[in-house]
Amino acid sequence: MSKYDGLERLAFLAQIENDILNNEIEIGDAVRLVRTKLYKMSQTRFANYVKVSDRTLRDIEKNNTDPRLSVLKKVLKPCGFVLTLKVMTRTVS
């Protein structure tokens, strides 16, 4: 499946998570990296694996779509990611 051992895999995923949090990459970029680097799968094979269409996966990886949350959950699950909501305190001036 991948060339990474357990610790390298965790470090790789942590780096992607950090890059997303710092707005250095988008979710589609993260999915593409995990698909190609960890799973070594084609888009077609990964789309079948997560049960979405090839076109949907392609659009997500190109950041050309605003997919439903249910679709994102399917695509992100093998990546080890979950969607969360972060509450931010705002001040009104």
One Martini backbone bead per residue (centre of mass of N, CA, C, O) as a GRO file, in nm:
protein
   93
    1MET     BB    1   0.063   0.058  -0.028
    2SER     BB    2   0.311   0.180   0.144
    3LYS     BB    3   0.632   0.319   0.253
    4TYR     BB    4   0.515   0.360   0.531
    5ASP     BB    5   0.531   0.362   0.847
    6GLY     BB    6   0.365   0.437   1.124
    7LEU     BB    7   0.526   0.702   1.195
    8GLU     BB    8   0.538   0.823   0.909
    9ARG     BB    9   0.237   0.837   0.867
   10LEU     BB   10   0.174   1.028   1.102
   11ALA     BB   11   0.358   1.257   1.004
   12PHE     BB   12   0.224   1.302   0.732
   13LEU     BB   13  -0.062   1.367   0.843
   14ALA     BB   14   0.029   1.601   1.028
   15GLN     BB   15   0.131   1.782   0.799
   16ILE     BB   16  -0.134   1.809   0.652
   17GLU     BB   17  -0.294   1.925   0.884
   18ASN     BB   18  -0.116   2.174   0.918
   19ASP     BB   19  -0.153   2.286   0.630
   20ILE     BB   20  -0.455   2.332   0.658
   21LEU     BB   21  -0.454   2.517   0.913
   22ASN     BB   22  -0.246   2.723   0.742
   23ASN     BB   23  -0.346   2.749   0.441
   24GLU     BB   24  -0.150   2.575   0.229
   25ILE     BB   25  -0.391   2.375   0.190
   26GLU     BB   26  -0.638   2.186   0.061
   27ILE     BB   27  -0.843   1.925   0.074
   28GLY     BB   28  -0.784   1.818  -0.212
   29ASP     BB   29  -0.478   1.802  -0.170
   30ALA     BB   30  -0.487   1.599   0.061
   31VAL     BB   31  -0.624   1.370  -0.087
   32ARG     BB   32  -0.413   1.336  -0.310
   33LEU     BB   33  -0.173   1.272  -0.126
   34VAL     BB   34  -0.291   1.022   0.007
   35ARG     BB   35  -0.357   0.860  -0.246
   36THR     BB   36  -0.057   0.865  -0.366
   37LYS     BB   37   0.134   0.810  -0.107
   38LEU     BB   38  -0.027   0.590   0.067
   39TYR     BB   39  -0.215   0.423  -0.156
   40LYS     BB   40  -0.138   0.416  -0.461
   41MET     BB   41  -0.387   0.544  -0.625
   42SER     BB   42  -0.612   0.590  -0.833
   43GLN     BB   43  -0.888   0.762  -0.883
   44THR     BB   44  -1.072   0.525  -0.953
   45ARG     BB   45  -1.000   0.339  -0.717
   46PHE     BB   46  -1.061   0.540  -0.485
   47ALA     BB   47  -1.352   0.599  -0.560
   48ASN     BB   48  -1.445   0.307  -0.518
   49TYR     BB   49  -1.350   0.280  -0.222
   50VAL     BB   50  -1.539   0.547  -0.128
   51LYS     BB   51  -1.802   0.575  -0.303
   52VAL     BB   52  -1.739   0.757  -0.564
   53SER     BB   53  -1.701   0.937  -0.821
   54ASP     BB   54  -1.465   1.031  -1.032
   55ARG     BB   55  -1.559   1.323  -1.067
   56THR     BB   56  -1.579   1.398  -0.773
   57LEU     BB   57  -1.283   1.349  -0.701
   58ARG     BB   58  -1.160   1.538  -0.909
   59ASP     BB   59  -1.299   1.797  -0.804
   60ILE     BB   60  -1.183   1.788  -0.521
   61GLU     BB   61  -0.875   1.785  -0.601
   62LYS     BB   62  -0.924   2.071  -0.764
   63ASN     BB   63  -1.117   2.260  -0.603
   64ASN     BB   64  -1.422   2.260  -0.786
   65THR     BB   65  -1.596   2.212  -0.514
   66ASP     BB   66  -1.899   2.171  -0.297
   67PRO     BB   67  -1.938   1.928  -0.114
   68ARG     BB   68  -2.086   1.725   0.063
   69LEU     BB   69  -2.047   1.603   0.371
   70SER     BB   70  -2.085   1.301   0.302
   71VAL     BB   71  -1.858   1.298   0.090
   72LEU     BB   72  -1.624   1.397   0.262
   73LYS     BB   73  -1.632   1.169   0.466
   74LYS     BB   74  -1.559   0.943   0.266
   75VAL     BB   75  -1.284   1.068   0.165
   76LEU     BB   76  -1.147   1.120   0.461
   77LYS     BB   77  -1.139   0.853   0.619
   78PRO     BB   78  -0.873   0.716   0.493
   79CYS     BB   79  -0.701   0.976   0.598
   80GLY     BB   80  -0.790   1.034   0.912
   81PHE     BB   81  -1.026   1.237   0.880
   82VAL     BB   82  -1.229   1.497   1.030
   83LEU     BB   83  -1.496   1.689   1.069
   84THR     BB   84  -1.502   2.016   1.217
   85LEU     BB   85  -1.597   2.254   1.462
   86LYS     BB   86  -1.504   2.597   1.510
   87VAL     BB   87  -1.514   2.813   1.769
   88MET     BB   88  -1.526   3.168   1.755
   89THR     BB   89  -1.428   3.453   1.898
   90ARG     BB   90  -1.607   3.758   1.888
   91THR     BB   91  -1.578   4.104   1.832
   92VAL     BB   92  -1.747   4.405   1.887
   93SER     BB   93  -1.691   4.758   1.763
   0.00000   0.00000   0.00000
